[in-house]
């Protein structure tokens, strides 16, 4: 079945009454979608004309999987068990075909996620359904790649990085981390933020759709007024503060968190971020 035919079937089943639609057909369609997602043949978001857009049919198909799935207990190591919808068990990754390293210690990649060639996953980490992880990317310890998040090639998600996911509303763009970006430790990126290629988010940055980014180099402010918040390519972003507004805030010396583009990547930045290559 072509992706066009698959999407048309998904949309029809999604709009139909669950009581009147065929569970067998729905399960077959969901399985086909998950296989195509895992092969990288379809994606939950795609680049279009220099930007990105969500693919609603893919999200609808994933939601159908939750609709028809039944709770099932799965055997883990030793006496440990876990439970989830039977439509979304952990994925049996093609580790040899793609040279994927998943280091022991509690990591999981859910069905319907794509993990590219030469990806390394350190424990414990989690990659959720609909996510895309490009070739040569490092997913470090305690990192989360949320549902439908899009991670480019050669990205480093440092320890504790949280990349937010989104399934509903189906038309909402997920978080996008473009090629070569470095996401620092304990950094969170949420609400459809797009991190440009080669950008660096220093440890501790928390970026949401409403976070203003102050560019000290170009003396501009980046906001999400006309679309998703975009961090420019090669920007080096660090946590900072800005004064809170109002007389009472002035009286008490109150500050608010702010994110600041301190510079754009140069040879020194590239040297500092290159150490991880020996670990891959």
GIGI-V659411 format. One record per run of one state. SS is the DSSP state (a for helix, b for strand, c for the rest). FROM is the first residue (numbers start at 1). TO is the last residue. If there is no record, write none. Layout:
BEGIN
ss = (SS	SS)
from = (FROM	FROM)
to = (TO	TO)
END
This chain:
BEGIN
ss = (c	a	c	a	c	b	c	b	c	a	c	b	c	b	c	b	c	a	c	b	c	b	c	b	c	b	c	b	c	b	c	b	c	b	c	b	c	b	c	b	c	b	c	b	c	b	c	b	c	b	c	b	c	b	c	b	c	b	c	b	c	a	c	b	c	a	c	a	c)
from = (1	3	16	23	39	45	49	51	55	56	69	71	76	81	86	90	91	95	99	101	103	108	111	114	116	120	122	126	128	132	134	138	140	144	146	150	152	156	158	162	164	176	178	182	184	188	190	194	196	200	202	206	208	213	216	220	223	230	232	235	244	247	253	255	265	267	274	275	280)
to = (2	15	22	38	44	48	50	54	55	68	70	75	80	85	89	90	94	98	100	102	107	110	113	115	119	121	125	127	131	133	137	139	143	145	149	151	155	157	161	163	175	177	181	183	187	189	193	195	199	201	205	207	212	215	219	222	229	231	234	243	246	252	254	264	266	273	274	279	280)
END
